[in-house]
Amino acid sequence: MESKIFIANWKMNLRLSEQKALLTAIVTHCTFPNQLEVVVCPSYTNIPAVAEVTNQLPLILGAQDVSAYPEGAYTGEVSTAMLHDYNAEYCIVGHSERRKLLAETDAVVRDKAWACLASGIIPIICVGETLDQRQQGQQDAIVSTQIQAALQGINLRNSDTFVIAYEPLWAIGTGQAVGVSDAKHMAQVIRQVLIDFFHETNITPEHQPRIVYGGSVNPDNITDFSANGFDGVLVGGASLHADQFCHMIEALINQ
Ligand code: PGA
């Protein structure tokens, strides 16, 4: 069985000094067990400072986004090779904030996921429905379609792996996480989509893709997800506080 994973998405928060203070507090107070992967995803400008810490500790560096292009005239973009310079192992792609605010399409998300896989970075592919779509009962279809689109045409090798992050848009940053039975159901839907995909493409993955939940995760509800079909969590707001960060890790280990 793959180890559980805790992913902190710090988004566009924390100036460098704040980031350093948070990291110091996390490193001082949290215990990092072997059976859990702890990934932190800072802003690009904070990556070098975080990499200094992650390169010495059992913390793993991730990025929040990456270019689909390998190099060249793409002003403002950062390539997978540049992330490799800092030993980044994971990269979030297709976060709903980027899909919504920066008009990232399924095709762009697929290209970014493919760029990550081709360069040996594990993509954390975000999917999730809007409130309107959930109210109309479309969540299973929406999430399935997003996953299929993100993997379509990708020439996956058996050794490749990726993470699917189920993040319902209405649960992100709202303090209202998805209910346990709905979450459990969605984990099953996602697992089935992946089984079908591997079957159709004749791929026998050496590592099963992990499925994580994201959206208003906190120390009190984290095990609702990790104990109900998810292999871990993707956490925004609560991961900006060292005490909550450590409590969530403890909860994951002790569940
Ligand atoms: P949240 O964000 O934990 O603050 O809801 C999660 C995310 O957007 O990844």
py3Dmol code that shows the C-alpha trace and the ligand (Angstrom):
import py3Dmol

protein = """\
ATOM      1  CA  MET A   1       0.000   0.000   0.000  1.00  0.00           C
ATOM      2  CA  GLU A   2       1.209   3.521  -0.817  1.00  0.00           C
ATOM      3  CA  SER A   3       1.899   5.779   2.149  1.00  0.00           C
ATOM      4  CA  LYS A   4      -0.615   8.493   3.019  1.00  0.00           C
ATOM      5  CA  ILE A   5       0.122  11.985   1.816  1.00  0.00           C
ATOM      6  CA  PHE A   6      -0.420  15.424   3.349  1.00  0.00           C
ATOM      7  CA  ILE A   7      -0.101  18.295   0.887  1.00  0.00           C
ATOM      8  CA  ALA A   8       0.001  21.924   2.034  1.00  0.00           C
ATOM      9  CA  ASN A   9      -0.994  24.452  -0.619  1.00  0.00           C
ATOM     10  CA  TRP A  10       0.177  27.832   0.617  1.00  0.00           C
ATOM     11  CA  LYS A  11      -1.242  29.635  -2.438  1.00  0.00           C
ATOM     12  CA  MET A  12      -0.257  33.327  -2.754  1.00  0.00           C
ATOM     13  CA  ASN A  13       0.218  33.715   0.983  1.00  0.00           C
ATOM     14  CA  LEU A  14       3.254  34.422   3.149  1.00  0.00           C
ATOM     15  CA  ARG A  15       6.011  36.921   2.474  1.00  0.00           C
ATOM     16  CA  LEU A  16       9.470  35.403   2.744  1.00  0.00           C
ATOM     17  CA  SER A  17       9.953  36.288   6.422  1.00  0.00           C
ATOM     18  CA  GLU A  18       6.524  34.865   7.306  1.00  0.00           C
ATOM     19  CA  GLN A  19       7.263  31.734   5.349  1.00  0.00           C
ATOM     20  CA  LYS A  20      10.544  31.244   7.195  1.00  0.00           C
ATOM     21  CA  ALA A  21       8.819  31.725  10.554  1.00  0.00           C
ATOM     22  CA  LEU A  22       6.134  29.187   9.646  1.00  0.00           C
ATOM     23  CA  LEU A  23       8.665  26.635   8.449  1.00  0.00           C
ATOM     24  CA  THR A  24      10.754  27.058  11.590  1.00  0.00           C
ATOM     25  CA  ALA A  25       7.687  26.498  13.756  1.00  0.00           C
ATOM     26  CA  ILE A  26       6.637  23.447  11.718  1.00  0.00           C
ATOM     27  CA  VAL A  27      10.078  21.912  11.837  1.00  0.00           C
ATOM     28  CA  THR A  28      10.367  22.576  15.574  1.00  0.00           C
ATOM     29  CA  HIS A  29       6.957  21.286  16.607  1.00  0.00           C
ATOM     30  CA  CYS A  30       5.828  18.632  14.110  1.00  0.00           C
ATOM     31  CA  THR A  31       6.912  15.006  13.992  1.00  0.00           C
ATOM     32  CA  PHE A  32       7.442  13.632  10.503  1.00  0.00           C
ATOM     33  CA  PRO A  33       6.821   9.904  10.478  1.00  0.00           C
ATOM     34  CA  ASN A  34       8.054   7.564   7.774  1.00  0.00           C
ATOM     35  CA  GLN A  35       4.601   6.321   6.878  1.00  0.00           C
ATOM     36  CA  LEU A  36       3.428   9.761   5.786  1.00  0.00           C
ATOM     37  CA  GLU A  37       4.622  11.977   2.938  1.00  0.00           C
ATOM     38  CA  VAL A  38       4.406  15.660   3.856  1.00  0.00           C
ATOM     39  CA  VAL A  39       4.546  17.977   0.844  1.00  0.00           C
ATOM     40  CA  VAL A  40       4.664  21.777   1.019  1.00  0.00           C
ATOM     41  CA  CYS A  41       3.810  23.899  -2.012  1.00  0.00           C
ATOM     42  CA  PRO A  42       5.009  27.497  -1.595  1.00  0.00           C
ATOM     43  CA  SER A  43       4.854  30.347  -4.096  1.00  0.00           C
ATOM     44  CA  TYR A  44       7.587  30.314  -6.748  1.00  0.00           C
ATOM     45  CA  THR A  45       9.605  33.088  -5.121  1.00  0.00           C
ATOM     46  CA  ASN A  46       9.639  31.239  -1.812  1.00  0.00           C
ATOM     47  CA  ILE A  47      10.708  27.911  -3.342  1.00  0.00           C
ATOM     48  CA  PRO A  48      14.480  28.449  -2.830  1.00  0.00           C
ATOM     49  CA  ALA A  49      14.024  29.169   0.892  1.00  0.00           C
ATOM     50  CA  VAL A  50      11.733  26.183   1.366  1.00  0.00           C
ATOM     51  CA  ALA A  51      14.039  23.945  -0.660  1.00  0.00           C
ATOM     52  CA  GLU A  52      16.869  24.668   1.782  1.00  0.00           C
ATOM     53  CA  VAL A  53      14.724  23.111   4.500  1.00  0.00           C
ATOM     54  CA  THR A  54      13.127  20.312   2.513  1.00  0.00           C
ATOM     55  CA  ASN A  55      16.471  19.174   1.154  1.00  0.00           C
ATOM     56  CA  GLN A  56      17.559  18.383   4.716  1.00  0.00           C
ATOM     57  CA  LEU A  57      14.377  17.109   6.309  1.00  0.00           C
ATOM     58  CA  PRO A  58      11.731  14.511   5.533  1.00  0.00           C
ATOM     59  CA  LEU A  59       9.603  17.283   4.073  1.00  0.00           C
ATOM     60  CA  ILE A  60       8.962  17.226   0.334  1.00  0.00           C
ATOM     61  CA  LEU A  61       8.874  20.251  -1.958  1.00  0.00           C
ATOM     62  CA  GLY A  62       5.992  20.752  -4.351  1.00  0.00           C
ATOM     63  CA  ALA A  63       4.985  23.596  -6.674  1.00  0.00           C
ATOM     64  CA  GLN A  64       1.574  25.151  -7.195  1.00  0.00           C
ATOM     65  CA  ASP A  65       1.743  25.239 -10.976  1.00  0.00           C
ATOM     66  CA  VAL A  66       4.142  24.738 -13.887  1.00  0.00           C
ATOM     67  CA  SER A  67       4.421  25.556 -17.557  1.00  0.00           C
ATOM     68  CA  ALA A  68       3.374  22.949 -20.085  1.00  0.00           C
ATOM     69  CA  TYR A  69       6.357  24.057 -22.231  1.00  0.00           C
ATOM     70  CA  PRO A  70       9.899  22.809 -21.668  1.00  0.00           C
ATOM     71  CA  GLU A  71      11.721  26.130 -22.272  1.00  0.00           C
ATOM     72  CA  GLY A  72      11.746  29.212 -24.441  1.00  0.00           C
ATOM     73  CA  ALA A  73       9.861  32.447 -25.015  1.00  0.00           C
ATOM     74  CA  TYR A  74       7.083  32.023 -22.438  1.00  0.00           C
ATOM     75  CA  THR A  75       7.249  35.174 -20.331  1.00  0.00           C
ATOM     76  CA  GLY A  76       6.377  34.616 -16.695  1.00  0.00           C
ATOM     77  CA  GLU A  77       6.374  30.832 -16.927  1.00  0.00           C
ATOM     78  CA  VAL A  78       8.439  28.333 -14.929  1.00  0.00           C
ATOM     79  CA  SER A  79       9.437  24.958 -16.387  1.00  0.00           C
ATOM     80  CA  THR A  80       9.577  21.501 -14.862  1.00  0.00           C
ATOM     81  CA  ALA A  81      13.379  21.600 -15.294  1.00  0.00           C
ATOM     82  CA  MET A  82      13.494  24.749 -13.140  1.00  0.00           C
ATOM     83  CA  LEU A  83      11.489  22.946 -10.470  1.00  0.00           C
ATOM     84  CA  HIS A  84      13.966  20.074 -10.660  1.00  0.00           C
ATOM     85  CA  ASP A  85      16.744  22.540  -9.789  1.00  0.00           C
ATOM     86  CA  TYR A  86      15.161  22.698  -6.320  1.00  0.00           C
ATOM     87  CA  ASN A  87      14.314  18.991  -6.119  1.00  0.00           C
ATOM     88  CA  ALA A  88      10.577  19.550  -6.347  1.00  0.00           C
ATOM     89  CA  GLU A  89       8.888  16.148  -6.445  1.00  0.00           C
ATOM     90  CA  TYR A  90       5.244  17.176  -6.832  1.00  0.00           C
ATOM     91  CA  CYS A  91       3.322  19.882  -8.666  1.00  0.00           C
ATOM     92  CA  ILE A  92      -0.329  20.885  -8.379  1.00  0.00           C
ATOM     93  CA  VAL A  93      -2.010  21.234 -11.776  1.00  0.00           C
ATOM     94  CA  GLY A  94      -5.484  22.433 -12.631  1.00  0.00           C
ATOM     95  CA  HIS A  95      -6.353  23.917  -9.271  1.00  0.00           C
ATOM     96  CA  SER A  96      -9.876  25.327  -9.537  1.00  0.00           C
ATOM     97  CA  GLU A  97      -8.594  28.823  -8.769  1.00  0.00           C
ATOM     98  CA  ARG A  98      -6.473  28.637 -11.909  1.00  0.00           C
ATOM     99  CA  ARG A  99      -9.246  27.047 -13.951  1.00  0.00           C
ATOM    100  CA  LYS A 100     -11.645  29.784 -12.865  1.00  0.00           C
ATOM    101  CA  LEU A 101      -9.502  32.902 -12.545  1.00  0.00           C
ATOM    102  CA  LEU A 102      -6.936  32.163 -15.249  1.00  0.00           C
ATOM    103  CA  ALA A 103      -9.180  30.271 -17.655  1.00  0.00           C
ATOM    104  CA  GLU A 104      -7.148  27.061 -17.596  1.00  0.00           C
ATOM    105  CA  THR A 105      -8.923  24.505 -19.725  1.00  0.00           C
ATOM    106  CA  ASP A 106      -8.943  20.715 -19.423  1.00  0.00           C
ATOM    107  CA  ALA A 107      -6.507  20.626 -22.351  1.00  0.00           C
ATOM    108  CA  VAL A 108      -4.057  22.940 -20.579  1.00  0.00           C
ATOM    109  CA  VAL A 109      -4.345  20.864 -17.416  1.00  0.00           C
ATOM    110  CA  ARG A 110      -3.600  17.728 -19.428  1.00  0.00           C
ATOM    111  CA  ASP A 111      -0.548  19.332 -21.054  1.00  0.00           C
ATOM    112  CA  LYS A 112       0.793  20.412 -17.667  1.00  0.00           C
ATOM    113  CA  ALA A 113       0.188  16.970 -16.168  1.00  0.00           C
ATOM    114  CA  TRP A 114       1.997  15.441 -19.125  1.00  0.00           C
ATOM    115  CA  ALA A 115       4.921  17.883 -18.792  1.00  0.00           C
ATOM    116  CA  CYS A 116       5.255  16.840 -15.147  1.00  0.00           C
ATOM    117  CA  LEU A 117       5.101  13.116 -15.881  1.00  0.00           C
ATOM    118  CA  ALA A 118       7.566  13.389 -18.745  1.00  0.00           C
ATOM    119  CA  SER A 119      10.081  15.079 -16.463  1.00  0.00           C
ATOM    120  CA  GLY A 120       9.589  12.850 -13.429  1.00  0.00           C
ATOM    121  CA  ILE A 121       7.532  15.265 -11.318  1.00  0.00           C
ATOM    122  CA  ILE A 122       4.346  13.807  -9.842  1.00  0.00           C
ATOM    123  CA  PRO A 123       1.321  15.897 -10.870  1.00  0.00           C
ATOM    124  CA  ILE A 124      -1.427  16.524  -8.335  1.00  0.00           C
ATOM    125  CA  ILE A 125      -4.366  16.844 -10.706  1.00  0.00           C
ATOM    126  CA  CYS A 126      -7.226  18.843  -9.182  1.00  0.00           C
ATOM    127  CA  VAL A 127     -10.842  18.129 -10.072  1.00  0.00           C
ATOM    128  CA  GLY A 128     -14.161  19.098  -8.533  1.00  0.00           C
ATOM    129  CA  GLU A 129     -17.671  20.347  -9.155  1.00  0.00           C
ATOM    130  CA  THR A 130     -19.262  23.739  -8.510  1.00  0.00           C
ATOM    131  CA  LEU A 131     -22.125  24.167  -6.054  1.00  0.00           C
ATOM    132  CA  ASP A 132     -24.552  24.530  -8.917  1.00  0.00           C
ATOM    133  CA  GLN A 133     -23.353  21.270 -10.481  1.00  0.00           C
ATOM    134  CA  ARG A 134     -23.698  19.458  -7.144  1.00  0.00           C
ATOM    135  CA  GLN A 135     -27.186  20.813  -6.608  1.00  0.00           C
ATOM    136  CA  GLN A 136     -28.104  19.375  -9.982  1.00  0.00           C
ATOM    137  CA  GLY A 137     -26.564  16.021  -9.094  1.00  0.00           C
ATOM    138  CA  GLN A 138     -23.888  16.278 -11.785  1.00  0.00           C
ATOM    139  CA  GLN A 139     -20.827  15.869  -9.539  1.00  0.00           C
ATOM    140  CA  ASP A 140     -19.958  12.278 -10.493  1.00  0.00           C
ATOM    141  CA  ALA A 141     -20.121  13.046 -14.210  1.00  0.00           C
ATOM    142  CA  ILE A 142     -18.200  16.320 -13.900  1.00  0.00           C
ATOM    143  CA  VAL A 143     -15.374  14.800 -11.869  1.00  0.00           C
ATOM    144  CA  SER A 144     -15.151  11.709 -14.099  1.00  0.00           C
ATOM    145  CA  THR A 145     -14.986  13.864 -17.222  1.00  0.00           C
ATOM    146  CA  GLN A 146     -12.298  16.106 -15.745  1.00  0.00           C
ATOM    147  CA  ILE A 147     -10.123  13.105 -14.861  1.00  0.00           C
ATOM    148  CA  GLN A 148     -10.589  11.508 -18.280  1.00  0.00           C
ATOM    149  CA  ALA A 149      -9.735  14.826 -19.964  1.00  0.00           C
ATOM    150  CA  ALA A 150      -6.615  15.281 -17.824  1.00  0.00           C
ATOM    151  CA  LEU A 151      -5.330  11.825 -18.782  1.00  0.00           C
ATOM    152  CA  GLN A 152      -6.497  11.754 -22.388  1.00  0.00           C
ATOM    153  CA  GLY A 153      -3.761  10.998 -24.864  1.00  0.00           C
ATOM    154  CA  ILE A 154      -1.050  10.922 -22.235  1.00  0.00           C
ATOM    155  CA  ASN A 155       1.445   8.240 -22.984  1.00  0.00           C
ATOM    156  CA  LEU A 156       1.626   6.835 -19.458  1.00  0.00           C
ATOM    157  CA  ARG A 157       4.276   4.312 -18.543  1.00  0.00           C
ATOM    158  CA  ASN A 158       3.651   1.655 -15.921  1.00  0.00           C
ATOM    159  CA  SER A 159       6.176   3.389 -13.670  1.00  0.00           C
ATOM    160  CA  ASP A 160       4.411   6.773 -13.815  1.00  0.00           C
ATOM    161  CA  THR A 161       2.217   7.889 -11.004  1.00  0.00           C
ATOM    162  CA  PHE A 162       0.030  10.851 -10.192  1.00  0.00           C
ATOM    163  CA  VAL A 163      -2.325  12.135  -7.534  1.00  0.00           C
ATOM    164  CA  ILE A 164      -5.971  13.037  -8.065  1.00  0.00           C
ATOM    165  CA  ALA A 165      -7.164  15.779  -5.710  1.00  0.00           C
ATOM    166  CA  TYR A 166     -10.926  15.924  -5.336  1.00  0.00           C
ATOM    167  CA  GLU A 167     -11.669  19.516  -4.389  1.00  0.00           C
ATOM    168  CA  PRO A 168     -15.322  20.557  -4.684  1.00  0.00           C
ATOM    169  CA  LEU A 169     -15.212  24.275  -5.495  1.00  0.00           C
ATOM    170  CA  TRP A 170     -17.861  25.164  -2.948  1.00  0.00           C
ATOM    171  CA  ALA A 171     -15.786  23.611  -0.161  1.00  0.00           C
ATOM    172  CA  ILE A 172     -12.548  25.493  -0.868  1.00  0.00           C
ATOM    173  CA  GLY A 173     -11.861  28.198   1.685  1.00  0.00           C
ATOM    174  CA  THR A 174     -15.474  28.257   2.872  1.00  0.00           C
ATOM    175  CA  GLY A 175     -15.157  26.314   6.121  1.00  0.00           C
ATOM    176  CA  GLN A 176     -17.753  23.881   4.758  1.00  0.00           C
ATOM    177  CA  ALA A 177     -16.138  20.583   3.830  1.00  0.00           C
ATOM    178  CA  VAL A 178     -18.034  17.912   1.916  1.00  0.00           C
ATOM    179  CA  GLY A 179     -19.984  15.444   4.083  1.00  0.00           C
ATOM    180  CA  VAL A 180     -18.370  12.118   4.925  1.00  0.00           C
ATOM    181  CA  SER A 181     -20.699   9.887   2.909  1.00  0.00           C
ATOM    182  CA  ASP A 182     -20.547  12.159  -0.153  1.00  0.00           C
ATOM    183  CA  ALA A 183     -16.754  12.206   0.098  1.00  0.00           C
ATOM    184  CA  LYS A 184     -16.614   8.430   0.433  1.00  0.00           C
ATOM    185  CA  HIS A 185     -18.843   8.036  -2.592  1.00  0.00           C
ATOM    186  CA  MET A 186     -16.658  10.360  -4.677  1.00  0.00           C
ATOM    187  CA  ALA A 187     -13.508   8.462  -3.711  1.00  0.00           C
ATOM    188  CA  GLN A 188     -15.170   5.316  -5.093  1.00  0.00           C
ATOM    189  CA  VAL A 189     -16.228   7.084  -8.284  1.00  0.00           C
ATOM    190  CA  ILE A 190     -12.679   8.336  -8.856  1.00  0.00           C
ATOM    191  CA  ARG A 191     -11.161   4.929  -8.143  1.00  0.00           C
ATOM    192  CA  GLN A 192     -13.481   3.351 -10.703  1.00  0.00           C
ATOM    193  CA  VAL A 193     -12.609   5.966 -13.345  1.00  0.00           C
ATOM    194  CA  LEU A 194      -8.938   5.130 -12.826  1.00  0.00           C
ATOM    195  CA  ILE A 195      -9.545   1.369 -12.972  1.00  0.00           C
ATOM    196  CA  ASP A 196     -11.423   1.832 -16.260  1.00  0.00           C
ATOM    197  CA  PHE A 197      -8.700   4.112 -17.630  1.00  0.00           C
ATOM    198  CA  PHE A 198      -5.932   1.613 -16.855  1.00  0.00           C
ATOM    199  CA  HIS A 199      -7.987  -1.199 -18.294  1.00  0.00           C
ATOM    200  CA  GLU A 200      -8.717   0.657 -21.540  1.00  0.00           C
ATOM    201  CA  THR A 201      -5.149   1.846 -21.990  1.00  0.00           C
ATOM    202  CA  ASN A 202      -3.649  -1.471 -20.993  1.00  0.00           C
ATOM    203  CA  ILE A 203      -1.498   0.051 -18.281  1.00  0.00           C
ATOM    204  CA  THR A 204      -0.494  -1.854 -15.163  1.00  0.00           C
ATOM    205  CA  PRO A 205       0.647   0.874 -12.797  1.00  0.00           C
ATOM    206  CA  GLU A 206       3.479  -0.027 -10.469  1.00  0.00           C
ATOM    207  CA  HIS A 207       2.093   2.487  -7.964  1.00  0.00           C
ATOM    208  CA  GLN A 208      -1.616   3.082  -7.624  1.00  0.00           C
ATOM    209  CA  PRO A 209      -2.430   6.780  -8.055  1.00  0.00           C
ATOM    210  CA  ARG A 210      -3.345   8.319  -4.746  1.00  0.00           C
ATOM    211  CA  ILE A 211      -6.647  10.106  -4.301  1.00  0.00           C
ATOM    212  CA  VAL A 212      -6.763  13.012  -1.871  1.00  0.00           C
ATOM    213  CA  TYR A 213      -9.505  15.282  -0.631  1.00  0.00           C
ATOM    214  CA  GLY A 214      -9.217  19.082  -0.449  1.00  0.00           C
ATOM    215  CA  GLY A 215     -11.601  21.801   0.684  1.00  0.00           C
ATOM    216  CA  SER A 216     -11.790  23.217   4.242  1.00  0.00           C
ATOM    217  CA  VAL A 217      -9.768  20.391   5.783  1.00  0.00           C
ATOM    218  CA  ASN A 218      -8.786  21.120   9.391  1.00  0.00           C
ATOM    219  CA  PRO A 219      -7.536  19.159  12.432  1.00  0.00           C
ATOM    220  CA  ASP A 220     -11.109  18.250  13.437  1.00  0.00           C
ATOM    221  CA  ASN A 221     -12.304  16.802  10.146  1.00  0.00           C
ATOM    222  CA  ILE A 222      -9.125  15.474   8.543  1.00  0.00           C
ATOM    223  CA  THR A 223      -9.714  11.845   9.492  1.00  0.00           C
ATOM    224  CA  ASP A 224     -13.240  11.987   8.043  1.00  0.00           C
ATOM    225  CA  PHE A 225     -11.474  11.838   4.693  1.00  0.00           C
ATOM    226  CA  SER A 226      -8.329   9.852   5.361  1.00  0.00           C
ATOM    227  CA  ALA A 227     -10.409   7.101   6.994  1.00  0.00           C
ATOM    228  CA  ASN A 228     -13.011   7.055   4.247  1.00  0.00           C
ATOM    229  CA  GLY A 229     -11.419   6.175   0.960  1.00  0.00           C
ATOM    230  CA  PHE A 230      -8.870   8.957   0.531  1.00  0.00           C
ATOM    231  CA  ASP A 231      -5.111   8.472   0.666  1.00  0.00           C
ATOM    232  CA  GLY A 232      -4.529  11.891   2.107  1.00  0.00           C
ATOM    233  CA  VAL A 233      -5.500  15.541   1.917  1.00  0.00           C
ATOM    234  CA  LEU A 234      -4.683  18.792   0.151  1.00  0.00           C
ATOM    235  CA  VAL A 235      -4.924  21.624   2.661  1.00  0.00           C
ATOM    236  CA  GLY A 236      -4.947  25.368   2.099  1.00  0.00           C
ATOM    237  CA  GLY A 237      -5.898  27.730   4.933  1.00  0.00           C
ATOM    238  CA  ALA A 238      -5.316  25.421   7.907  1.00  0.00           C
ATOM    239  CA  SER A 239      -1.800  24.586   6.709  1.00  0.00           C
ATOM    240  CA  LEU A 240      -0.748  28.224   7.193  1.00  0.00           C
ATOM    241  CA  HIS A 241      -0.794  27.737  10.967  1.00  0.00           C
ATOM    242  CA  ALA A 242       1.988  25.640  12.487  1.00  0.00           C
ATOM    243  CA  ASP A 243      -0.158  24.286  15.336  1.00  0.00           C
ATOM    244  CA  GLN A 244      -2.889  23.121  12.940  1.00  0.00           C
ATOM    245  CA  PHE A 245      -0.294  21.782  10.511  1.00  0.00           C
ATOM    246  CA  CYS A 246       1.214  19.594  13.250  1.00  0.00           C
ATOM    247  CA  HIS A 247      -2.192  18.491  14.570  1.00  0.00           C
ATOM    248  CA  MET A 248      -3.300  17.391  11.127  1.00  0.00           C
ATOM    249  CA  ILE A 249      -0.154  15.337  10.634  1.00  0.00           C
ATOM    250  CA  GLU A 250      -0.605  13.729  14.055  1.00  0.00           C
ATOM    251  CA  ALA A 251      -4.230  12.943  13.252  1.00  0.00           C
ATOM    252  CA  LEU A 252      -3.220  11.247  10.017  1.00  0.00           C
ATOM    253  CA  ILE A 253      -0.626   9.089  11.751  1.00  0.00           C
ATOM    254  CA  ASN A 254      -2.808   8.169  14.692  1.00  0.00           C
ATOM    255  CA  GLN A 255      -6.034   7.381  12.893  1.00  0.00           C
TER     256      GLN A 255
END
"""
ligand_1 = """\
9
PGA
P -8.706 25.241 1.807
O -8.038 25.169 0.357
O -8.110 24.137 2.644
O -8.320 26.605 2.327
O -10.162 25.082 1.641
C -7.782 23.926 -0.254
C -7.230 24.129 -1.645
O -7.662 25.034 -2.351
O -6.338 23.382 -2.066
"""
view = py3Dmol.view(width=600, height=400)
view.addModel(protein, "pdb")
view.setStyle({"model": 0}, {"cartoon": {"style": "trace"}})
view.addModel(ligand_1, "xyz")
view.setStyle({"model": 1}, {"stick": {}})
view.zoomTo()
view.show()
